[in-house]
Amino acid sequence: MTTEALDANPDVVSETVTVEVDDERVGIRYFVAGEESEKPPVVLLHGIGLDAADVSWKHALPAFAADRRVFALDFPGHGESDTLPSYTHQNYLETLDRFLTALDIERASLVGISMGGGVALGAALEDPERIERLVLVDSYGLGRDAPWRPGGSMLLNVPGFDGLLGTSLSNPVAVATGLGGIAVSPSAGFVADVQRAVGPMAARALGEWQRDEFRATGLKTCYLDRLGEVEQPTLLVHGREDPIFPVHWSERATQRIPDARFIAFEECGHWPPREYPEKFERVVGRFL
């Protein structure tokens, strides 16, 4: 179950809404907190695989909800949302679009981490009038390639790899080891939250998404040449020690987005909102 951490907070409510993605009806689980206000709501978007709404946003959601409405959804294949026949960047973009429409959210600020950052950026470019502000955290979509991509592409095509990945994400020790490789000194609570959230369903989503994105010539989704089109005030946050997406991606993007600022978290890996929750909430909360 992924609802324990946020459901323990009486100010946070968990709901489900049904949307249509890729011609399939999909139940989307989401958390919501905060009262309606004049400020646009905030929608929090988690990453792929070792993540869910109440992993990345366990602390941030209630913190940001002090003066506005805040939503955090489980993408299909994660948390308590339904599955999809296939998992692609485009399907996740469509999920966000359908989610906002179903909840009558006409304009919102987006905060996305990792894969969720790529979705947030894509949404801001596709429908700029709908997005107020943009926060990209160790974000995907800001570079054409990474050193691990060739090896990752080869592994994804090894027979039986998906089954091995599913077994790994069902093993608490393997999950803790994997998390320790992408975050700097993750706390016991952080590890436990990830262990509770992930499993074979998330493994399938991760494997299929990676297989679609990791191409022989580089990463499929890259908005680098379109960053000059971003109209929203944008904050880029990046862990200095992130081994997945290099910090220079965000530094370079800050120079290309017309209204952007950049903050590096020192001694931090791929997960600033969980590695340094108080600092993250203060920095992002001020920007929002």
Summary of the structure (lengths in Angstrom):
residues: 288
radius of gyration: 17.3
end to end distance: 30.3
largest distance: 53.1
contacts: 1037
relative contact order: 0.15
helix: 43%
strand: 20%
